[in-house]
Amino acid sequence: MRPITDLTEQEYVVLAHVAKGQRNAKIADELSISTRTVENHLYHIFDKLGVSSRTEAVVYALYTGLLSNLEMSGIAQDE
């Protein structure tokens, strides 16, 4: 697995939404992007983290503390 610093800011945001259990369409709607763009971000997230699923990506983010950082910054909080 690569360091989490390889993720772009938008990839961090998408990962935070995935961790909240949101589907691609909901993420796209909230971020005002297309579902295809969400899929592209997920592809890059999986590649950069060396994982093959949404679940693995979230577990990795929890293990490394990434989600805690996002929650503290307000990105991953429920509205």
N, C-alpha and C positions, 0 to 999 in steps of 0.2 A: 504494500500500500504506500502511496505517495503522501507527502506532507499535506495537511489540509490547506496550507497557504497557497497551493496551486489553484484553488477554486476562485472564480471571479466573484464579485459582489452579488451579481444576479444569480449565480449558481448557489451561493450561500442562502439567498432568499428563497429560491425554489426548494432547496433541501429543507429549510425550516418549515415550509408549507407541507412538504411530504411528511415530515415528522409529526405534523398535526393531523395526519391522516387524510389530507385533501386529495381528491382526484385531479387529474391533469386539467380537465375542463374548469374546475373551480379555481385552480391556481392561475390558469390563463385569464379568467374573468377578473380575479382580484388584482393581477399585475398588468392588466390591459395589454396582454400579448396573445398570440395565437396558441392553440394547443400544440401545434407543430413545433413552435419555439420552445415550449415547455419540454416536449419530447427531446429536442436537441440538447437543452440544458441537462436533462437527466442522462442522456447518453454521455455527455462530457463529464458529468459528476461521477458516473459509474467508472468511466475510463480512468479518470484522475485518481479516484480512491481505490481502484483495483477491486471493485465489487461487481456483482451481476444482478442485483435486485434492489428495489426500494428499501426493503427490510434491512439488507446488509448495509446500505448507505446510512440509514438511520442508526443502526447499531454502532457502526464505525464513528459516526458523529458523536454519539453518546460516550463512547469509549475514550475518544480524544478530547472531550470537553467542548467540542464545537457548538453543540446545541445550547449548552449553558451560556456561552458567550453571546449567541444570538438572542436568547431569551432576556439576558441582562440589557441588551441594547434595544429591546422592545420589538424586534422584528418578528419573533415567533409567538408573541402573546395573542391570545384570543381577543377578538374585538367585541 
